[in-house]
Amino acid sequence: VTGPIPTHIGMLSKIQQLILNNNDLTGTIPPEVGLLSKLTQIHLFTNRLNGTIPTEVGNLVNLEGTFNMTSNLLTGTIPSELGMMNNVR
């Protein structure tokens, strides 16, 4: 998979796992990812994503597994909202 994560990803309201690691994704992580309220895991590692982690990711209250965005080109600070996720490793 190459290119940016489309903003309309937020329309996938029933998705439980977002596993897009080891691709060639570019651009920023769209804030619409925060609309995926049923997500339990998110894997975006080993891509070429850049920019900051959107604060809207803090809306993913059902995350209980892995939240992995390593091996990208992300910058900035980790949003404080992620500190509220007790079940994420």
ABEGO torsion letter per residue (X at the ends): XBEBBBAAAAABAABABBBABGBABBEBBBAAAAABAABABBBABGBABBEBBBAAAAABAABABBBBABGBABBEBBBAAAAABAABX
